[in-house]
Amino acid sequence: MMVPPDIEAFEERAAIAEFDGGLTRAEAEDVAARDQGFISAQYYWQWLADYVVNKGYPR
């Protein structure tokens, strides 16, 4: 079973990459997603959405 990604770490990494690294938000999110083993932010967000819908993630 795969554990949900660390959303706080994702957001922090993306913010650092965007502001300190001079990347666009989309580029920064791709960096943050790759840090957690995803190929892009699109796959990160899709995995998270599927997890919430299919596993009944607590509100």
GROMACS elastic network, one bead per residue, 0.5 to 0.9 nm:
[ bonds ]
;  ai    aj funct       b0    kb
    2     5     6  0.87251   500
    3     6     6  0.87967   500
    4     7     6  0.83987   500
    4    47     6  0.85846   500
    4    48     6  0.69834   500
    4    51     6  0.75541   500
    5     8     6  0.89440   500
    5     9     6  0.86028   500
    5    10     6  0.79898   500
    5    36     6  0.69749   500
    5    44     6  0.79767   500
    5    47     6  0.88212   500
    5    48     6  0.73711   500
    6     9     6  0.54183   500
    6    10     6  0.61955   500
    6    11     6  0.87973   500
    6    36     6  0.79366   500
    7    11     6  0.61527   500
    7    12     6  0.85529   500
    8    11     6  0.52255   500
    8    12     6  0.61362   500
    8    13     6  0.85303   500
    9    12     6  0.51141   500
    9    13     6  0.59617   500
    9    14     6  0.84093   500
    9    32     6  0.80524   500
    9    36     6  0.89191   500
   10    13     6  0.52556   500
   10    14     6  0.60504   500
   10    15     6  0.85623   500
   10    29     6  0.75539   500
   10    32     6  0.52584   500
   10    33     6  0.67049   500
   10    35     6  0.81470   500
   10    36     6  0.77630   500
   11    14     6  0.51317   500
   11    15     6  0.61020   500
   11    16     6  0.86461   500
   11    29     6  0.78590   500
   11    32     6  0.75304   500
   12    15     6  0.51493   500
   12    16     6  0.62364   500
   12    17     6  0.86226   500
   12    32     6  0.83367   500
   13    16     6  0.51818   500
   13    17     6  0.61165   500
   13    18     6  0.85045   500
   13    28     6  0.77000   500
   13    29     6  0.79624   500
   13    31     6  0.78114   500
   13    32     6  0.53792   500
   13    33     6  0.89361   500
   13    35     6  0.84587   500
   14    17     6  0.51170   500
   14    18     6  0.59957   500
   14    19     6  0.85725   500
   14    25     6  0.72354   500
   14    26     6  0.87688   500
   14    27     6  0.83898   500
   14    29     6  0.50128   500
   14    30     6  0.79768   500
   14    31     6  0.68913   500
   14    32     6  0.52468   500
   14    33     6  0.84609   500
   15    18     6  0.50774   500
   15    19     6  0.60207   500
   15    20     6  0.79945   500
   15    25     6  0.78907   500
   15    28     6  0.71036   500
   15    29     6  0.83035   500
   15    32     6  0.89562   500
   16    19     6  0.54090   500
   16    20     6  0.53555   500
   16    21     6  0.67884   500
   16    22     6  0.89492   500
   16    28     6  0.79909   500
   17    20     6  0.56272   500
   17    22     6  0.67863   500
   17    23     6  0.61791   500
   17    24     6  0.85473   500
   17    25     6  0.83709   500
   17    27     6  0.82720   500
   17    28     6  0.51285   500
   17    29     6  0.81863   500
   17    31     6  0.74341   500
   17    32     6  0.79901   500
   18    21     6  0.54519   500
   18    22     6  0.52145   500
   18    24     6  0.58112   500
   18    25     6  0.57870   500
   18    26     6  0.87125   500
   18    27     6  0.77085   500
   18    28     6  0.52172   500
   18    29     6  0.83515   500
   19    22     6  0.53969   500
   19    23     6  0.70621   500
   19    24     6  0.86352   500
   19    25     6  0.89514   500
   19    28     6  0.89397   500
   20    23     6  0.81173   500
   21    28     6  0.83149   500
   22    28     6  0.87270   500
   23    26     6  0.79200   500
   23    27     6  0.57796   500
   23    28     6  0.57217   500
   24    27     6  0.51901   500
   24    28     6  0.60771   500
   24    29     6  0.85911   500
   25    29     6  0.60908   500
   25    30     6  0.86184   500
   26    29     6  0.51876   500
   26    30     6  0.63319   500
   26    31     6  0.88082   500
   26    41     6  0.77068   500
   27    30     6  0.51151   500
   27    31     6  0.64004   500
   27    32     6  0.87855   500
   27    41     6  0.86019   500
   28    31     6  0.50909   500
   28    32     6  0.62712   500
   28    33     6  0.86187   500
   28    41     6  0.88304   500
   29    33     6  0.60012   500
   29    34     6  0.85224   500
   29    40     6  0.76584   500
   29    41     6  0.54491   500
   29    42     6  0.88419   500
   30    33     6  0.50493   500
   30    34     6  0.61466   500
   30    35     6  0.86242   500
   30    38     6  0.84544   500
   30    39     6  0.75725   500
   30    42     6  0.78870   500
   30    44     6  0.86838   500
   31    34     6  0.52068   500
   31    35     6  0.63098   500
   31    36     6  0.89856   500
   31    40     6  0.75234   500
   31    41     6  0.78649   500
   32    35     6  0.51032   500
   32    36     6  0.67811   500
   32    38     6  0.87733   500
   32    40     6  0.84129   500
   32    41     6  0.75037   500
   33    36     6  0.52974   500
   33    37     6  0.65549   500
   33    38     6  0.52184   500
   33    39     6  0.68265   500
   33    40     6  0.55780   500
   33    41     6  0.51246   500
   33    42     6  0.85305   500
   33    43     6  0.81065   500
   33    44     6  0.59269   500
   33    45     6  0.88168   500
   34    39     6  0.55101   500
   34    40     6  0.61363   500
   34    41     6  0.77476   500
   34    44     6  0.86568   500
   35    38     6  0.73788   500
   36    39     6  0.89999   500
   36    44     6  0.85536   500
   37    40     6  0.88360   500
   37    44     6  0.87582   500
   38    41     6  0.72609   500
   38    42     6  0.88195   500
   38    43     6  0.63539   500
   38    44     6  0.58598   500
   39    42     6  0.82545   500
   39    43     6  0.66057   500
   39    44     6  0.78118   500
   40    43     6  0.54382   500
   40    44     6  0.63828   500
   40    45     6  0.88531   500
   41    45     6  0.60662   500
   41    46     6  0.83727   500
   42    45     6  0.53727   500
   42    46     6  0.60886   500
   42    47     6  0.85455   500
   43    47     6  0.59142   500
   43    48     6  0.84224   500
   44    47     6  0.52671   500
   44    48     6  0.62233   500
   44    49     6  0.86689   500
   45    48     6  0.50572   500
   45    49     6  0.60649   500
   45    50     6  0.85492   500
   46    49     6  0.50564   500
   46    50     6  0.60694   500
   46    51     6  0.84722   500
   47    50     6  0.51623   500
   47    51     6  0.60928   500
   47    52     6  0.86570   500
   48    51     6  0.50558   500
   48    52     6  0.62424   500
   48    53     6  0.86932   500
   49    52     6  0.51714   500
   49    53     6  0.61967   500
   49    54     6  0.84855   500
   50    53     6  0.51609   500
   50    54     6  0.57765   500
   50    55     6  0.79451   500
   51    54     6  0.53144   500
   51    55     6  0.54210   500
   51    56     6  0.75530   500
   51    57     6  0.70161   500
   52    55     6  0.56712   500
   52    56     6  0.56061   500
   52    58     6  0.81411   500
   53    56     6  0.58829   500
   53    57     6  0.72871   500
   54    57     6  0.80339   500
   55    58     6  0.89176   500
   56    59     6  0.86194   500
